[in-house]
Amino acid sequence: MSIETGKTSGPKSGGSARYLLALIPLIVFACIALAVGKVMYDQEVHGTDISAIPSALIGTKAPTLALAPLDGSNLPALTDAAIKGKLTLVNVFASWCLPCRDEHPVLKQLAEDSRLNIVAINYKDKSENALRFLGELGNPYKAIGIDPDGSSAIDWGVYGIPESYLVAPDGTILYKQVGPFTPTSLKEGLYPAMEKALGKPVS
């Protein structure tokens, strides 16, 4: 009896294992679908701005800046000295980035506030294309550093461009924006962070 029982239990056990393995992709898919659904629900119902992705760097000192200047821009290199002691917005952009083009008028408007120092990391770009981009759309930056291999962007934890980081005068990262600035991200993200740093309202 024991021998016959052993013979019949093997196939049943193997069948159960195969059944469980077949369920794993379905379970994973269901979890992903639930997560995506929640994000879409929050964005649609609660108006959540999914571009405002938290950064592990917020509240920490900004990474060291030692980037060569954009030749032909007549602007200084992007170094620690370019942001020291100033409330600074570090913007990561490239001429080939269409959302960067859409965001540019917002940066020009922000540059009108003399209390905000706007600088740029030019990400994996060709200098002649970056110069053409700025010549066409205008230049809101006080300094530009080139990052041809993307190494500086990695140090800053860049997900994808455009991205912007608000840095306090003491070098602490206060706020991060992933993707182009929107009216919502300005109102609910950047402006409150600036007001907290300045101690004054930002219009």
Buried (B, 14 or more C-beta within 10 A) or exposed (E): EEEEEEEEEEEEEEEEEEEEEEEEEEEEEEEEEEEEEEEEEEEEEEEBBEBBEEBEBBEEEBBEBEBBBBEEBEBBBBBEEBBBEBBBBBBBBBBBBEBBBBBBEBBBEBBEBEEBBBBBBBBBBBBEEBBEBBEEBEBBBBBBBBBBEBEBBEBBBBEEBBBBBBBBBEBBBBBBBBBBBBEEBBEBBBBBBBEEBBEEEBE
